[in-house]
Amino acid sequence: MHSEQKPSLLLKLAAWGGLVFLHFPIIVVVLYAFNTEESAFSFPLQGFTLHWFTDALARQDMLSAVWLSIKVATLATVLAMVLGTLAAGALYRKDFFGKEAITLMLILPIALPGIITGIALLSAIKMAHVDPNFWTIAIGHATFCVVIVYNNVIARFRRTSFSLIEASMDLGADGWQTFRYVVLPQIATALLAGAILAFALSFDEIIVTTFTAGQERTLPIWLLNQLGRPRDVPITNVVAMMIMLITAIPIFGAWYLTRGTENTAGSSK
C-alpha cells in the first residue's frame, strides 16, 4: 500500500492564495461596514463605529425588501421540496424511455445562465398574460431550487435499501404509511439540507428576480439599487454583511446535516 503523499509547499500556498482571492471582496465589505466615513471607500479606515447598523435597521424600505425575500424564498422552498421529492421518488430506481430527458430538464434551469432562465420565464409570463408579481418570483425561483432538493433526495434514495419498502408493504402498510414511517425518516436530513440550500439560493437570487419581479423589490434588487447612491454606501455594506452571515448559516447547516450520510441506517452498498 502506498503511503499518502503530503502536498507541497507551493500547492499549499496556491490553495491559500485562491481562498484569499475569493474572499478578499467579502472581507472589504465587512471592514467598511464599521467605517466612520460616510460616502465612499477610503483607505485606511477612518475609524470604527456601529452607527450604520442602527441606520440600516431603521430603513423601512430595506425591512420590507427583507420580508418579501423571506416570503418568496419560503414559498419557493416549499414548492421545491414537494416537486423535488416527487421527481426523485419517480426517477431513482426505474429505467424508462425519456428518463434522461426528464433529468436534463430538471437540471437545465440551474445549469443555464441566469439571464437565459430569466428571459424564458418572462416570455412565459407574458404569453400567459400575467403581470409579474410575488407569485411569478416564487415560481421562477422554484424552477431552479427544485434541482437542489432533487439532487439531495435522489442521492439518499440510492443509498437506501429498497428491501425496507418491500418489507413495509409485506407487513400490510399502504403507500402513505410506508412513506411516512419508512421512507421519510430515511430521507429527512437530505430533504432538510436540500430545503436549507434552496432557501439560501432563493433568498439572494437577483438575475431571475429582475425579470420576474415587476414592481416588487426583493432584498437583492434593493441592494442593486443602492449601488447608485454613494451616500448610502455604509448602509449598503452593513446590509450586505448581514445577508452574507444569514445565508452562511443555512449552508453550514446543510453541510452538518448531510455529512457522513454514507453511513445512513438501512443504506445499501
Helices and strands as residue ranges (DSSP letters): H 9-32, H 51-57, H 60-91, H 99-111, H 114-127, H 134-158, H 162-170, H 175-178, I 179-183, H 184-203, H 207-212, H 219-226, G 230-232, H 233-258, G 261-263
